[in-house]
Amino acid sequence: MSVKMIATDLDGTLLRTDKTISEYVRTILNECHKKGIKVVYATGRGGTAERVAPSKYFDGRITMNGAIAKVGDALIYDRLIPFKTARPILTACNKHGIKITSEISGMHYSNFVVSDLWSNISNFELVDFLLHDKDAEKIYTPNSTQEDRLFIEKLLPDNLYFVVTADGNGFLGQIMHNEATKAKAVAALAQYWNISMSDVVAFGDDYNDIDMLSFSGISVAMGNAVNELKTIADYICLSSDEDGLAKWVEEHVL
């Protein structure tokens, strides 16, 4: 099997339920590095990714669901939402009583106390969205109802999309630039290293991993993945709590 790059989601994929990376997984990733295989993570997380997945273990990092891709400190790919596009969405949701946040560079500009939901996030600011003038890597809304989702989707211009993923507090709705996808960011990193997408294996568990798995040469859904992902995947491995990614890589790649 020709594999030159591994692209993996974090939560529910590389990370166990307790948000740790096992020693066995670290060992397998290190063996990949020894063989010259690039290892990249692609996550919906922003600044919190470094805490659970230290950059020293990875050749590249994709955050904000594909809005940002980096190799070391070098920015390889970015697709932001301009504040003039974001402002009417934020103000309309605020008026409708929807909790919503615009995030960039690890800072959360919000209409609610973010730390009440995520105690590990202290870098937030309550703002008047009418005066908000910061571009966004992503806009997110926690615990959105179906009614909220329909309301938000009607607000979106053609260059933005809305995706819902599982979260420890329920479900997290995320508004992104159309070109801020895991697939496009993975492709940008592959091009940077002169790697064909046919030589990329992608691992994931949730809806926002579907595009990444669809466009990679080899796709692997976790045992704990949503059914929609399992349906389109080439392989299904064990769950994240069983170190399914590492066991699959050891058997099929190493």
Secondary structure, DSSP 8 states (H G I E B T S, - for coil): ---SEEEE-IIIIIS-TTS---HHHHHHHHHHHHTT-EEEEE-S-STTHHHHS-GGG-SEEEEGGGTEEEETTEEEEE--B-HHHHHHHHHHHHHTT---EEEETTEEEESS-GGGT-TT---EEE--GGG----BSEEEEET--HHHHHHHHHH--TTEEEEEEEETTEEEEEEEETT--HHHHHHHHHHHTT--GGGEEEEE-SGGGHHHHHHSSEEEE-TTS-HHHHHH-SEE---GGGTHHHHHHHHHT-
